[in-house]
Amino acid sequence: MSETLTLPSHLRAVRAAIADALGIDETEAVPEATLLGDLGAESIDLLDILFRIERATQVKITVADMADLLQGGIPDEEFGDENEVVNDTGLTHLEKVLPQFDRSQLTEPLTADGVLGLFTVRNLTDLLTERAAAAGADAA
């Protein structure tokens, strides 16, 4: 059986959207790949990916939703310092919401701009699954 037939439907939808938006093979969109770093997406590509996911699944996710997940409602001044370097509060939150994130692996301070670069195919799939479940609960 092929890999595509055995993947959960949300992961298939995310991988297809990423591949179509970035012009890459779906097999490159592995769960642990970061969207901005490993796969080379730019911010405009994120909008395209999210649009394609919505079209395929009828579940709307915005870049703001991704940012909200990453920052968790923590005010900017509590998430990072005046130089936009993520502080201990922010790093602790990122470790909770991004299972792959390990602050001990940082080689330089993490800036606010760098946070979105941590987002992986798996994180996007998990967000889609969460939003789809919430939409189903709202419809019930």
Secondary structure, 3 states (H helix, E strand, C coil): CCHHHHCCHHHHHHHHHHHHHHCCCHHHCCCCCECCCCCCCCHHHHHHHHHHHHHHHCCCCCHHHHHHHHHCCCCHHHHECCCCEECHHHHHHHHHHCCCCCHHHCCCCCEHHHHHHHCEHHHHHHHHHHHHHHHHHHHC
